[in-house]
Amino acid sequence: MGRATDRRSVLRIDLDAAANGRARVKRQDTLAVEEPLEIRVGPAGPGRRRPLAVTMRTPGDDLDLAIGFLLTEGLIRSTDDVHTAQLCAGAETPNTYNVVDVVLTPGVPEPSTDPARNFYTTSSCGVCGKASIDSVRTRSLFAVAEDPMAVPAEVLVALPDRLRAAQRAFERTGGLHAAGLFTPDGELVVLREDVGRHNAVDKVVGWAVRERRLPLVGHVLMVSGRASFELTQKAWMAGVPMLAAVSAPSTLAVELAEEAGMTLVGFLRGRSMNVYAGAERIAE
């Protein structure tokens, strides 16, 4: 399995240090690794699994990423739909392990490879290749609107610092997003990092699928970036009643949160926040 970080030689330029002759210094820097992961899916049997998706990700927790992706795209419903999932070496690069092979349980429909639903994703956006919003919108199996969870505002404002404190790879690189699953009293259940926001969330969801924790009732999903339509949809698909982000949501994210009955919190920084949907779950 590949590493999440790597070292590279860089030229550090600091104009404020020019007075002591140290304006230009060569040194080693730690970077976040970005590599493609191909997800192959197919039925049980001797036949070859077909490539379904390629995503640019940070290596690590790749099985969680693949299973989470399949769940949040509506292609599986639970861990029972997956017979096996394993990392395998690619034919051209046998030691990189940038392929996940997923065998579906007998009776589970094989995903359609509709050309209108392009599953190539970059690390910055998971829906850029999709033909239209209609082609990416999926509906959750879970009645998130019925979740009675309430989270004190004092707990919410502490989550960004708790998320940041748990980001080990970010501490070394400064280049990774994070998604963390919290209880209503602020306990961190699981955290995943990745160069892609959507990948970090899929890794959390995939972990929950494999641990048989779905739906994620009574949990807060905290993300380190903005709250996009896609992240809101992924949270809904996993049954998460509250999505909180340190940055802004999009209009589609707010509309989807309202439709789903989710709570959507943005600009969660310092001692303040904006609540865009589901304010009834924010307790005094």
C-alpha positions in Angstrom: 0.0 0.0 0.0 1.3 3.5 -0.8 2.2 6.1 1.7 0.0 9.1 2.7 3.0 11.4 2.6 6.3 11.7 0.8 9.4 13.9 1.0 10.6 16.2 -1.8 13.5 18.6 -2.1 12.3 22.3 -2.3 13.8 25.7 -2.5 12.6 27.8 0.4 12.6 31.6 -0.4 12.1 33.9 2.6 12.7 37.6 1.8 12.5 38.5 5.5 15.6 36.4 6.1 17.6 38.1 3.4 19.5 40.3 6.0 21.3 37.2 7.4 22.0 35.7 4.0 19.3 32.9 4.3 16.8 34.1 1.8 17.1 31.0 -0.3 17.5 27.6 1.4 17.2 24.1 0.0 15.5 21.7 2.3 13.2 18.7 2.4 9.4 19.2 2.6 6.6 16.7 3.4 3.8 16.5 0.8 0.5 14.7 0.7 0.5 11.9 -1.8 -2.0 11.9 -4.6 -2.5 8.8 -6.7 -5.3 7.3 -8.8 -7.5 4.6 -7.3 -9.5 2.4 -9.7 -12.6 0.8 -8.3 -13.7 -2.4 -10.1 -17.0 -4.0 -9.5 -18.7 -7.2 -10.6 -20.6 -10.3 -9.6 -19.1 -13.4 -7.9 -17.5 -15.9 -10.2 -14.5 -16.2 -12.5 -15.3 -13.3 -14.7 -13.3 -10.1 -14.6 -14.6 -7.2 -12.6 -15.3 -4.1 -14.7 -13.8 -0.7 -14.0 -16.4 1.5 -12.5 -14.6 4.6 -11.2 -11.2 6.3 -10.9 -10.7 8.8 -8.2 -7.6 10.8 -7.3 -7.0 10.1 -3.6 -4.4 9.8 -0.8 -3.5 6.2 -0.3 -4.8 4.6 2.9 -8.2 3.2 3.9 -8.8 2.4 0.3 -11.3 -0.4 1.0 -13.3 2.1 3.1 -13.1 4.6 0.3 -14.4 2.1 -2.3 -17.2 0.8 -0.2 -18.2 4.2 1.0 -18.2 5.4 -2.6 -20.5 2.5 -3.7 -22.9 3.3 -0.8 -23.1 7.0 -1.3 -23.7 6.6 -5.0 -26.6 4.3 -4.2 -25.0 1.2 -5.8 -25.0 -0.9 -2.6 -27.3 -0.7 0.5 -25.2 -2.3 3.2 -22.1 -4.4 3.8 -24.3 -7.5 3.1 -24.2 -6.4 -0.6 -20.4 -6.9 -0.7 -19.1 -10.4 -0.9 -15.4 -9.4 -0.9 -13.4 -6.3 -1.4 -9.6 -6.4 -1.8 -6.7 -4.3 -2.9 -5.0 -5.8 -5.9 -2.0 -4.9 -8.0 -2.5 -3.2 -11.3 -1.3 -5.0 -14.4 1.1 -2.2 -15.5 2.2 -1.2 -12.0 2.2 -4.4 -9.9 3.5 -2.9 -6.7 1.3 0.3 -6.3 -1.9 -1.4 -5.3 -4.0 1.3 -6.8 -6.9 -0.9 -7.6 -9.8 -2.1 -5.4 -11.7 -5.2 -6.6 -15.2 -5.4 -5.3 -17.2 -8.6 -5.7 -20.9 -8.2 -5.1 -23.1 -10.7 -3.2 -25.1 -12.9 -5.5 -28.4 -11.3 -6.4 -27.1 -7.7 -6.0 -27.5 -5.9 -9.4 -24.3 -5.0 -11.2 -23.8 -1.2 -11.5 -24.7 0.3 -14.9 -21.9 1.9 -16.8 -24.2 4.6 -18.3 -21.9 7.0 -20.3 -24.0 9.9 -18.9 -22.8 9.0 -15.4 -19.1 9.5 -15.7 -17.4 8.2 -12.6 -13.9 9.8 -13.1 -13.4 12.2 -10.1 -10.6 14.5 -9.2 -9.4 15.2 -5.7 -11.1 18.6 -5.7 -14.6 17.6 -7.1 -16.4 14.4 -7.2 -19.2 15.4 -9.5 -17.4 17.5 -12.2 -17.7 14.7 -14.8 -21.4 14.0 -14.3 -23.8 15.1 -17.1 -26.4 16.8 -14.9 -27.6 17.2 -11.4 -30.4 14.7 -12.1 -27.8 12.1 -13.0 -26.0 12.4 -9.7 -29.0 12.9 -7.3 -29.7 9.7 -5.3 -32.2 9.3 -2.5 -31.3 7.9 0.9 -32.9 4.8 2.4 -32.9 6.5 5.8 -35.5 8.9 7.3 -33.0 11.5 8.5 -35.7 14.0 9.1 -37.0 11.8 11.9 -33.7 11.8 13.8 -34.4 13.6 17.2 -30.7 14.3 17.9 -29.8 17.6 19.5 -26.3 19.0 19.9 -25.4 21.9 22.2 -23.9 24.9 20.5 -21.0 24.8 22.9 -20.2 21.3 21.7 -20.4 22.3 18.0 -17.9 25.2 18.3 -15.3 22.8 19.8 -15.5 20.4 16.9 -13.2 22.2 14.4 -10.3 22.2 17.0 -10.9 18.5 17.8 -10.9 17.6 14.2 -7.7 19.6 13.5 -6.0 18.1 16.5 -6.6 14.6 15.2 -5.3 15.3 11.7 -1.8 13.6 11.9 -1.1 13.8 8.1 -2.2 17.4 7.9 0.1 18.3 10.7 3.1 17.2 8.5 1.8 18.4 5.1 -0.8 21.1 5.4 -2.4 19.7 2.3 -5.2 17.3 3.4 -8.9 17.6 4.0 -10.5 15.7 6.9 -13.9 14.3 7.8 -14.7 13.3 11.3 -17.7 11.5 12.8 -18.7 12.9 16.3 -21.3 12.0 18.9 -23.7 14.7 20.2 -21.4 15.2 23.2 -18.4 15.9 21.0 -16.6 12.5 21.2 -14.6 11.7 18.0 -15.7 8.3 16.7 -13.6 8.1 13.5 -11.5 10.5 11.4 -10.2 10.1 7.8 -7.9 12.4 5.8 -7.5 12.7 2.0 -6.6 15.2 -0.6 -10.2 15.1 -1.7 -13.1 16.3 0.5 -15.4 13.7 -1.0 -12.9 10.9 -0.5 -12.4 11.7 3.2 -16.2 11.5 3.6 -16.4 8.3 1.6 -13.7 6.8 3.8 -15.7 7.6 6.9 -18.9 6.2 5.4 -17.1 3.1 4.2 -15.8 2.5 7.7 -19.3 2.8 9.0 -20.6 0.3 6.4 -18.0 -2.2 7.2 -18.7 -1.8 11.0 -22.4 -2.2 10.4 -23.2 1.2 11.9 -25.6 2.5 9.3 -27.7 4.5 9.5 -25.5 7.0 11.4 -28.3 8.3 13.6 -27.3 10.6 16.4 -24.0 11.7 14.8 -22.4 14.8 13.5 -20.3 14.7 10.3 -17.6 17.5 10.6 -15.7 18.4 7.4 -12.6 20.7 7.2 -13.7 22.5 4.0 -16.9 23.7 2.5 -20.2 21.9 2.5 -21.0 21.1 -1.1 -24.0 19.4 -2.6 -22.0 16.2 -2.9 -20.9 16.1 0.7 -24.5 16.8 1.8 -25.8 14.0 -0.4 -23.1 11.5 1.0 -24.1 12.4 4.6 -27.8 11.9 3.7 -27.1 8.5 2.1 -25.3 7.4 5.3 -28.2 8.6 7.5 -26.3 11.4 9.1 -28.6 14.0 10.6 -26.1 16.9 10.9 -23.3 18.1 8.6 -21.0 20.8 9.9 -18.3 22.6 7.9 -15.7 25.3 8.7 -16.5 27.0 5.4 -19.5 27.9 3.3 -22.2 25.7 1.9 -23.5 25.9 -1.7 -27.1 26.7 -2.6 -27.7 23.2 -3.7 -26.3 21.9 -0.4 -28.8 24.0 1.5 -31.7 22.9 -0.8 -30.8 19.2 -0.4 -30.4 19.5 3.4 -33.9 21.1 3.6 -35.3 18.3 1.4 -33.7 15.6 3.5 -34.5 17.1 6.9 -30.8 17.4 7.7 -29.2 20.1 9.8 -26.5 22.0 7.8 -24.0 24.2 9.6 -21.4 26.4 7.9 -18.7 28.9 8.8 -18.2 27.0 12.1 -15.2 29.0 13.3 -14.3 30.3 16.7 -17.4 30.9 18.8 -19.9 31.4 15.9 -21.6 29.5 13.1 -24.3 29.9 10.5 -27.2 27.3 10.5 -28.7 27.0 7.1 -31.1 24.2 7.7 -32.5 22.2 10.6 -31.8 24.7 13.3 -34.1 22.8 15.7 -31.2 20.3 16.4 -28.9 23.1 17.8 -29.5 23.1 21.5 -28.8 26.0 23.9 
